[in-house]
Amino acid sequence: MANQESAYGLRPIGMVGSGPNSTGITEYEIASGNTNVIYNGAIVVPLATGYIDQAGDTAGGTTQALGVLTGVQYQDSTQKKPVWLNYWPGSGGVSVDTNYPVRVYVADNPNQLFQVSSDASFTNRATAVATIFANTDLGTSARTGSTDTGKSNSQASVANVNTTATLPLRIVGIVDDDANSDYTAAGIPLKVRLNAHFNAGTRRFDSQTTADSLGI
């Protein structure tokens, strides 16, 4: 039986260790003229301009990740009132009053654990378990999503599982979910954390990092 869910981006599900999970988020800003569509559950990165943006690489990037986008609030210039969305449609898809900031809410704790589905079959549970403590990326799906739901379509790449430390995701477990337990199909829910997190220690952040985050 195929798994019931297959693509939904990264969902915050808990914290590393036994500490309580407050599902906490931090408010940041996005440039009101940012044309990139950033979906709910997508990885975002910090910019030297003080704003955040989508991960520059279609696989999730090798630069520092700030966290995962959970929602957006902006002032609508036509309706003259605040609007809340679960994703950023890009400046071309909304009427933003530039007198107000575009607020973005990010799950940014470096110890945050996320659930993400696999993009292919593991064949069996033993093969899936063997990926724990290895790293992977989001294949070519990091920036993809649905403008109908606002949700990311990104999935963890099974083919790209490796020990390579620069890959953006560390696999730390498998989510126990009866509705998504068919190891012969895509959609096995994995527990992951973000590698190279911006809030984890002191790391280099310069103009090249900014260029990398923009994919240029």
Residue frames as qw, qx, qy, qz and C-alpha x, y, z in Angstrom:
[[0.000, 0.887, 0.462, 0.000, 0.00, 0.00, 0.00],
 [0.398, 0.520, -0.033, 0.755, 1.41, 3.38, -1.00],
 [0.289, -0.298, -0.473, 0.777, 2.09, 5.95, 1.69],
 [0.074, 0.817, 0.569, -0.055, -0.67, 8.52, 2.26],
 [0.018, -0.964, 0.068, 0.258, 1.66, 11.53, 2.24],
 [0.851, 0.255, 0.145, 0.435, 4.54, 12.18, -0.09],
 [0.445, 0.301, 0.007, 0.843, 5.66, 15.82, -0.29],
 [0.292, -0.879, -0.364, -0.099, 5.19, 18.56, 2.30],
 [0.179, 0.790, -0.315, 0.495, 8.58, 20.11, 2.95],
 [0.411, 0.099, -0.712, 0.561, 10.12, 20.21, 6.44],
 [0.532, -0.675, -0.305, -0.411, 7.74, 20.11, 9.41],
 [0.032, -0.501, 0.635, -0.587, 8.98, 21.07, 12.90],
 [0.779, -0.270, -0.513, -0.241, 8.31, 18.07, 15.15],
 [0.790, -0.578, -0.145, 0.143, 10.53, 18.34, 18.22],
 [0.015, -0.901, 0.421, -0.102, 13.93, 19.15, 19.67],
 [0.646, 0.324, -0.651, 0.234, 17.16, 17.23, 19.98],
 [0.171, 0.148, -0.750, 0.621, 17.44, 15.56, 23.39],
 [0.239, -0.499, -0.822, 0.137, 14.84, 15.60, 26.14],
 [0.019, -0.193, -0.186, 0.963, 14.26, 19.36, 26.30],
 [0.375, 0.600, 0.612, -0.354, 10.67, 20.58, 25.90],
 [0.284, 0.227, 0.555, 0.748, 9.61, 21.57, 22.41],
 [0.135, 0.564, 0.367, -0.728, 7.83, 24.92, 22.33],
 [0.515, 0.550, 0.549, 0.362, 7.59, 24.80, 18.52],
 [0.155, -0.799, -0.076, 0.576, 9.10, 28.25, 18.84],
 [0.581, 0.576, 0.309, 0.484, 9.69, 30.55, 15.91],
 [0.315, -0.493, -0.032, 0.810, 11.49, 33.87, 15.41],
 [0.399, 0.855, 0.310, -0.115, 10.24, 36.84, 13.43],
 [0.453, -0.226, 0.367, 0.780, 12.44, 38.15, 10.62],
 [0.394, 0.711, 0.086, -0.577, 11.80, 40.31, 7.56],
 [0.623, 0.237, 0.588, 0.459, 11.78, 39.70, 3.84],
 [0.066, -0.239, 0.236, 0.940, 12.36, 42.45, 1.30],
 [0.511, 0.504, 0.425, -0.551, 8.99, 43.67, 0.02],
 [0.512, 0.645, -0.328, -0.463, 10.35, 43.51, -3.55],
 [0.283, -0.315, 0.901, 0.099, 11.54, 39.91, -3.27],
 [0.658, 0.259, -0.328, -0.626, 10.11, 38.08, -6.30],
 [0.264, 0.180, -0.947, 0.018, 11.06, 34.56, -5.12],
 [0.771, -0.347, -0.220, -0.486, 8.20, 32.31, -4.06],
 [0.104, 0.341, -0.837, 0.416, 9.12, 30.80, -0.67],
 [0.678, -0.290, -0.540, -0.406, 6.88, 27.95, 0.42],
 [0.652, -0.556, 0.309, -0.412, 5.83, 26.83, 3.88],
 [0.942, -0.188, 0.271, 0.060, 8.32, 24.18, 4.97],
 [0.717, 0.598, -0.102, 0.343, 11.17, 25.49, 2.77],
 [0.684, -0.335, -0.110, 0.638, 14.70, 26.21, 3.97],
 [0.161, 0.963, 0.076, 0.201, 15.59, 29.90, 4.25],
 [0.714, 0.006, -0.150, 0.683, 18.94, 31.66, 4.61],
 [0.202, -0.855, -0.166, 0.448, 20.07, 34.99, 6.11],
 [0.563, 0.648, 0.140, 0.494, 21.34, 37.78, 3.86],
 [0.469, -0.091, -0.197, 0.856, 23.88, 40.51, 4.59],
 [0.110, -0.441, -0.255, -0.854, 21.07, 43.00, 3.90],
 [0.246, -0.084, 0.602, -0.755, 19.31, 41.92, 7.10],
 [0.764, 0.112, -0.049, -0.633, 16.54, 40.09, 5.23],
 [0.579, -0.123, 0.806, 0.020, 15.95, 36.39, 4.65],
 [0.555, 0.435, -0.411, -0.578, 15.51, 34.57, 1.35],
 [0.982, 0.064, 0.028, -0.173, 15.06, 31.07, -0.05],
 [0.693, -0.376, 0.508, 0.347, 17.99, 28.67, -0.10],
 [0.235, 0.697, -0.382, -0.559, 20.01, 29.52, -3.18],
 [0.066, 0.264, -0.918, -0.288, 20.56, 25.93, -4.30],
 [0.696, -0.070, -0.347, -0.625, 17.69, 23.81, -5.63],
 [0.706, -0.083, -0.697, 0.100, 18.86, 20.96, -3.37],
 [0.599, -0.741, -0.293, 0.081, 18.83, 23.09, -0.22],
 [0.175, 0.900, -0.261, 0.302, 22.28, 24.64, -0.53],
 [0.789, -0.051, -0.398, 0.466, 25.61, 24.24, 1.27],
 [0.085, 0.471, -0.243, 0.844, 25.56, 27.71, 2.85],
 [0.009, -0.068, -0.742, 0.667, 24.29, 28.41, 6.35],
 [0.296, -0.523, -0.676, -0.427, 20.59, 27.75, 6.83],
 [0.190, -0.312, 0.345, -0.865, 18.65, 29.98, 9.20],
 [0.401, 0.120, 0.773, -0.477, 15.69, 27.63, 9.50],
 [0.090, 0.330, 0.861, 0.378, 12.39, 26.74, 7.85],
 [0.226, -0.129, -0.087, -0.962, 9.64, 29.16, 6.87],
 [0.013, 0.347, 0.904, -0.251, 6.33, 28.74, 8.71],
 [0.114, 0.806, 0.580, -0.031, 4.37, 31.86, 7.74],
 [0.299, 0.177, 0.149, 0.926, 4.28, 35.47, 6.52],
 [0.013, -0.805, -0.528, 0.271, 2.42, 38.67, 7.47],
 [0.299, 0.076, 0.227, 0.924, 2.31, 41.87, 5.42],
 [0.216, 0.561, 0.350, -0.719, 0.17, 44.99, 5.05],
 [0.437, 0.459, 0.677, 0.374, -2.01, 44.87, 1.95],
 [0.118, -0.177, 0.099, 0.972, -1.91, 48.16, 0.02],
 [0.274, -0.276, -0.590, -0.707, -5.36, 47.60, -1.53],
 [0.540, -0.539, -0.637, -0.105, -7.30, 46.25, 1.44],
 [0.064, -0.673, 0.296, -0.675, -5.45, 48.52, 3.90],
 [0.779, -0.492, 0.224, -0.318, -5.19, 45.75, 6.44],
 [0.203, -0.532, 0.821, 0.036, -2.73, 43.07, 7.56],
 [0.884, 0.208, -0.263, -0.327, -2.75, 39.75, 5.70],
 [0.499, -0.472, 0.725, -0.048, -1.41, 36.44, 7.02],
 [0.821, 0.379, -0.342, -0.257, -0.28, 33.69, 4.66],
 [0.883, -0.356, 0.293, 0.085, 1.48, 30.39, 5.25],
 [0.734, 0.068, 0.327, 0.592, 3.98, 31.17, 2.46],
 [0.021, -0.658, 0.127, 0.742, 5.47, 34.10, 0.52],
 [0.708, 0.556, 0.435, -0.007, 3.94, 34.28, -3.00],
 [0.508, 0.109, 0.286, 0.805, 6.63, 36.66, -4.24],
 [0.011, 0.432, 0.168, -0.886, 6.13, 40.41, -4.61],
 [0.206, 0.047, -0.571, -0.793, 4.44, 39.93, -7.98],
 [0.339, -0.335, -0.854, -0.210, 1.64, 37.92, -6.38],
 [0.314, -0.661, -0.581, 0.356, 0.61, 40.33, -3.61],
 [0.096, 0.815, 0.118, 0.559, -0.13, 44.01, -3.09],
 [0.649, -0.340, -0.393, 0.556, 2.33, 45.08, -0.41],
 [0.098, -0.978, -0.050, -0.179, 2.23, 48.42, 1.36],
 [0.713, 0.292, -0.322, 0.550, 5.96, 49.20, 1.53],
 [0.190, -0.703, 0.249, -0.639, 5.41, 51.52, 4.51],
 [0.789, -0.434, 0.312, -0.304, 5.22, 48.37, 6.61],
 [0.085, -0.486, 0.863, 0.112, 7.67, 45.47, 6.99],
 [0.837, 0.064, -0.428, -0.335, 6.97, 42.03, 5.52],
 [0.464, -0.521, 0.639, -0.323, 7.28, 39.81, 8.58],
 [0.745, 0.214, -0.610, -0.164, 8.43, 36.21, 8.17],
 [0.695, -0.507, 0.393, -0.324, 8.25, 33.52, 10.85],
 [0.610, 0.465, -0.642, 0.012, 11.02, 30.94, 10.87],
 [0.914, -0.403, 0.035, -0.013, 11.60, 27.77, 12.92],
 [0.434, 0.779, -0.368, 0.262, 15.23, 28.67, 13.56],
 [0.642, -0.632, 0.422, -0.103, 16.47, 26.76, 16.60],
 [0.326, 0.571, -0.738, -0.151, 19.65, 24.89, 15.57],
 [0.168, -0.130, 0.949, -0.231, 18.43, 21.93, 17.66],
 [0.679, 0.254, 0.168, -0.669, 15.07, 21.78, 15.92],
 [0.335, -0.006, 0.915, 0.223, 14.08, 18.43, 14.44],
 [0.511, 0.341, -0.165, -0.771, 11.99, 18.26, 11.30],
 [0.675, 0.189, 0.713, -0.029, 9.95, 15.60, 9.53],
 [0.352, 0.569, -0.403, -0.625, 10.44, 15.25, 5.78],
 [0.913, 0.183, 0.311, -0.192, 9.30, 12.51, 3.41],
 [0.482, -0.280, 0.675, 0.482, 11.59, 10.39, 1.27],
 [0.444, 0.547, -0.225, -0.673, 11.41, 10.95, -2.48],
 [0.614, 0.306, -0.671, -0.281, 11.86, 7.28, -3.41],
 [0.929, -0.266, -0.196, -0.167, 11.58, 3.73, -2.12],
 [0.251, -0.680, 0.672, -0.156, 13.98, 2.36, 0.51],
 [0.579, 0.148, -0.776, -0.202, 12.87, -1.18, -0.48],
 [0.697, -0.405, -0.587, 0.073, 12.78, -2.27, 3.19],
 [0.437, -0.893, -0.043, -0.104, 13.10, -0.89, 6.71],
 [0.805, -0.350, 0.130, 0.462, 16.66, -2.13, 7.19],
 [0.520, 0.391, 0.233, 0.723, 17.83, -0.02, 4.27],
 [0.128, -0.857, -0.173, -0.469, 16.07, 3.02, 5.71],
 [0.687, -0.717, -0.005, 0.116, 17.59, 2.48, 9.17],
 [0.784, -0.035, 0.145, 0.603, 21.05, 2.30, 7.57],
 [0.294, 0.667, 0.160, 0.665, 20.67, 5.95, 6.48],
 [0.465, -0.871, -0.153, -0.039, 20.40, 7.21, 10.07],
 [0.532, -0.684, 0.189, 0.462, 23.37, 9.45, 10.97],
 [0.505, 0.164, 0.466, 0.708, 24.13, 10.01, 7.29],
 [0.095, 0.521, 0.059, -0.846, 23.37, 13.21, 5.38],
 [0.395, 0.453, 0.708, 0.371, 21.26, 14.04, 2.35],
 [0.041, 0.168, -0.084, -0.981, 19.70, 16.93, 0.43],
 [0.512, 0.458, 0.463, -0.559, 16.37, 17.77, -1.18],
 [0.584, 0.315, 0.641, 0.385, 17.32, 16.69, -4.68],
 [0.151, 0.233, 0.329, 0.903, 15.89, 19.26, -7.06],
 [0.271, -0.651, -0.661, -0.255, 12.81, 19.94, -4.92],
 [0.361, -0.301, -0.447, 0.761, 14.02, 22.51, -2.35],
 [0.083, 0.178, -0.008, -0.981, 12.32, 25.47, -4.05],
 [0.280, -0.229, -0.728, -0.582, 9.22, 23.68, -5.34],
 [0.133, 0.233, 0.715, -0.645, 5.72, 23.90, -3.90],
 [0.056, 0.578, 0.762, 0.287, 2.02, 24.50, -4.44],
 [0.036, -0.155, 0.040, -0.986, 0.57, 27.98, -4.79],
 [0.557, -0.436, -0.502, -0.498, -2.84, 26.44, -3.97],
 [0.755, -0.526, -0.377, 0.105, -1.81, 25.23, -0.51],
 [0.074, -0.923, 0.301, -0.227, 1.31, 27.34, 0.00],
 [0.811, -0.458, 0.363, 0.039, 3.17, 24.20, 1.09],
 [0.032, 0.645, -0.710, -0.282, 6.59, 23.08, -0.04],
 [0.948, 0.201, -0.109, -0.223, 6.86, 19.96, -2.20],
 [0.231, 0.665, -0.698, 0.136, 10.43, 19.26, -1.13],
 [0.970, -0.210, -0.026, -0.119, 11.47, 15.73, -0.17],
 [0.447, -0.656, 0.589, 0.150, 14.63, 14.10, 1.14],
 [0.633, 0.533, -0.500, -0.255, 16.67, 12.51, -1.62],
 [0.933, -0.235, 0.271, -0.031, 17.21, 8.77, -1.14],
 [0.840, 0.447, -0.023, 0.308, 19.73, 8.58, -3.99],
 [0.283, 0.753, -0.280, 0.524, 21.89, 11.34, -2.47],
 [0.745, -0.658, 0.074, -0.079, 22.26, 9.87, 1.04],
 [0.704, 0.425, -0.345, 0.453, 25.94, 10.09, 1.89],
 [0.634, -0.521, -0.288, 0.493, 28.39, 10.93, 4.67],
 [0.365, 0.430, 0.102, 0.819, 29.27, 14.20, 2.90],
 [0.265, -0.462, -0.520, 0.667, 29.20, 16.83, 5.65],
 [0.026, 0.158, -0.132, -0.978, 28.22, 19.70, 3.33],
 [0.221, -0.409, -0.768, -0.440, 24.83, 18.18, 2.53],
 [0.224, -0.447, 0.084, -0.862, 22.09, 20.30, 4.17],
 [0.776, -0.376, -0.024, -0.506, 20.23, 17.60, 6.14],
 [0.049, 0.321, -0.911, 0.252, 21.36, 15.13, 8.81],
 [0.727, -0.243, -0.498, -0.406, 19.08, 12.09, 9.13],
 [0.119, -0.394, 0.711, -0.570, 18.56, 11.24, 12.81],
 [0.354, 0.090, 0.858, -0.360, 15.65, 8.81, 12.74],
 [0.186, -0.242, -0.761, -0.572, 12.45, 7.50, 11.18],
 [0.441, -0.116, 0.255, -0.852, 9.01, 8.74, 12.24],
 [0.118, 0.158, 0.975, -0.100, 6.73, 5.94, 13.46],
 [0.458, 0.302, 0.035, -0.835, 3.62, 6.43, 11.32],
 [0.550, 0.167, 0.817, -0.038, 1.35, 3.52, 10.36],
 [0.549, 0.743, 0.289, -0.252, -0.18, 5.52, 7.48],
 [0.432, 0.831, -0.347, -0.035, 3.25, 6.07, 5.96],
 [0.576, -0.519, 0.632, -0.012, 5.15, 2.86, 6.56],
 [0.903, 0.375, 0.208, 0.032, 5.40, 1.29, 3.11],
 [0.408, -0.652, 0.438, 0.465, 9.16, 1.08, 2.56],
 [0.555, 0.200, 0.660, 0.465, 8.66, -0.05, -1.03],
 [0.224, 0.812, 0.416, 0.342, 7.20, 3.38, -1.91],
 [0.239, 0.376, -0.157, 0.881, 8.22, 7.03, -1.62],
 [0.419, -0.646, -0.158, -0.618, 6.98, 8.97, 1.38],
 [0.725, -0.333, -0.496, 0.342, 8.69, 7.35, 4.37],
 [0.172, -0.944, -0.002, -0.281, 8.82, 10.15, 7.02],
 [0.720, 0.118, -0.360, 0.582, 12.35, 10.84, 8.21],
 [0.397, -0.886, -0.114, 0.208, 13.54, 12.84, 11.21],
 [0.654, 0.392, -0.007, 0.647, 16.21, 15.33, 10.17],
 [0.292, -0.832, -0.114, 0.457, 18.04, 18.40, 11.43],
 [0.464, 0.879, -0.051, 0.099, 19.74, 21.19, 9.49],
 [0.790, -0.113, 0.014, 0.603, 23.50, 20.98, 8.99],
 [0.383, 0.157, 0.083, 0.907, 25.67, 24.14, 8.94],
 [0.155, -0.826, -0.540, -0.047, 23.05, 26.12, 10.88],
 [0.203, 0.696, -0.056, 0.687, 23.56, 29.88, 11.06],
 [0.486, -0.730, 0.132, -0.461, 22.71, 29.92, 14.78],
 [0.952, -0.274, -0.033, 0.131, 25.04, 27.05, 15.68],
 [0.698, -0.346, 0.134, 0.612, 28.33, 28.64, 16.74],
 [0.054, 0.809, -0.178, -0.557, 30.38, 31.24, 14.90],
 [0.712, 0.267, 0.545, 0.354, 30.62, 30.78, 11.16],
 [0.232, -0.172, 0.330, 0.899, 31.86, 32.85, 8.23],
 [0.304, 0.750, 0.583, -0.074, 29.25, 35.17, 6.73],
 [0.201, -0.472, 0.251, 0.820, 30.47, 37.46, 4.00],
 [0.448, 0.508, -0.173, -0.715, 29.61, 38.71, 0.53],
 [0.280, 0.229, -0.869, -0.337, 30.39, 35.35, -1.07],
 [0.092, 0.231, 0.918, -0.311, 28.03, 33.61, 1.32],
 [0.378, 0.523, 0.289, -0.707, 25.39, 36.13, 0.35],
 [0.398, 0.447, -0.533, -0.598, 26.05, 35.48, -3.33],
 [0.124, 0.061, -0.988, -0.068, 25.86, 31.73, -2.76],
 [0.228, 0.353, 0.755, -0.503, 22.54, 32.07, -0.94],
 [0.455, 0.583, 0.058, -0.670, 21.13, 33.93, -3.91],
 [0.818, 0.264, 0.495, 0.128, 22.40, 31.29, -6.31],
 [0.451, 0.889, -0.075, 0.023, 24.72, 33.71, -8.13]]
